[in-house]
Amino acid sequence: MRVLRKLTRAVVLAALSAQLGACASAPGGLLRHQMADPLGVGRVRASASLDGSRQFPVVDSTTLASIGTQTSSVFRGWALGLTGTAGVTPSADFNFGTQFSSNSAGWRLGGKYFVARLGSVAVGVLANYGKSSGTGTLGITTTGGTSDVKQTLSVRQIDLGVPLTWRYGPNVAITGSFNFYNFQYEGAASTTAVSGTVNDYGFNLGARVAVAPRVDIEGEFALVKVGGPQASGLGLVTYYGIAGGLSF
């Protein structure tokens, strides 16, 4: 509980700090807030989250020719999310969620299938499809300094994952997930039309704690290797998120 409180405080402070800086557009969803275990037929879980989101420092060809090594912060924004998950079979769940910030909005739908239980570890597979769009400004590092690039982007997302969930007693669940993300974007950077495809991959780790019979809280982080020419020379980017859920 103490760790979750510290993570919640860090996420909120970081999100507020980001909102005071440059505005970014078209968030991509990287955090899961899902366990490998099935929810159960007829059961529903509603959740709200504050998550780090994938940003796309897309530039025109002139700026790209002089682009420098970016900081991880240019790939990271923040978004609020609302998600509903329903158990449709003994092994399969369906989910639909929205995410939004002050200048962007998007949605994501998907499914999760429980594959097997290996001792105390549940194994699943999941797939999601989503779209987002927005307008904002990113500070891009170039060889001549920082250049503010105004963007209007629309992003389509397909992601696949393999979650593994370990339960510690009846109230605590730890979930790790190996993930692949495909993003297709189009729109404008400055006054130039842009489009392209990037692939990311990474690992998520989260903990969910039941604080009441139907109420839970969760903290999660993702380590992501972001793709694209703007990510050249950049290591893993870390994304953080918190969520609260109600099951019925």
Buried (B, 14 or more C-beta within 10 A) or exposed (E): EEEBEEBBEEBEEBBEEBEEEBBBBBBBBBBBBBBBBBBBEEEBBBBBBBBBBBBBBBBBEEBBEBBBEBBBBBBBBBBBBBBEBBBBEEBBBBBBBBBBBEBBBBBBBBBBBBEEEEEEBBBBBBEBBBBBBBBBBBBBBBEEEBBEBBBBBBBBBBBBBBBBBBBEEEEBBBBBBEBEBBBBBBBBBBEEEBEEEBEBBBBBEBBBBBEEEEEBBBBBBBBBBBBBEBBEEBEEBEBBBBBBBEBE
